[in-house]
Structures are given as structure tokens and as C-alpha cells.
Amino acid sequence: MSHSKHEIVRLSLDIPAEQHTHLKMRATQKGVSMREYILESLAAREACEEESSMDVDNATFRKALKKILKERYQLAKNLSKR
């Protein structure tokens, strides 16, 4: 996933209150905001999907995961400046 330098979009989701509570509790357990928890979960899921669809060695997988985490960190940093 690549973003141009300043391209940021907002996403709104309607979810059941029970699921919201569950997400909030999981984020709190990890010591992160719900936003960070959801972004981390999506990045991890994408990495797993990409890894399972390709035959990659550990070094390639680690490099791809590092790239995803760096992008997620940069996005969080940019959003926190708003």
C-alpha cells in the first residue's frame, strides 16, 4: 500500500456496540489507541495474506513486514500532526 506524500482519507464504519467494546478492550490491553490497533491488525493480516499467497524465504518476509510497519508508523505520525 503506498500513499502519496499527503494523501490521507477518513474511513467510517458502523459496527455493533459489542464489537466496538471488544476492539477497545484489545487496544487497551496492548496499550495502543483503537486506531493504532486496527491499523496494526490490518497490516498484519495483509502481510499474512501476501506471505501465504507467495513462496518467500524468511529474509524476504521480514523485509516486507518491516516495510509495512514503517509505512504504518509514517501514516500514524502524519495523522497525529493533524
C-alpha angles and dihedrals in degrees: 000000000000129000128196113243097274104014108127126156131190121233123200122195131186109215133166114272090241092057091047090053091048092051091047092051092048091049091048091050089054092045094239136112120265088250092055092044093052093046091049091048092050092047091049092048092049091050091051093048092049091046094049092049093051134049101234134163122237094259092054091046092050091049092051092047091049089053092051092048091048091051091048091049092049091048091050090048091051093048093048089059091061 
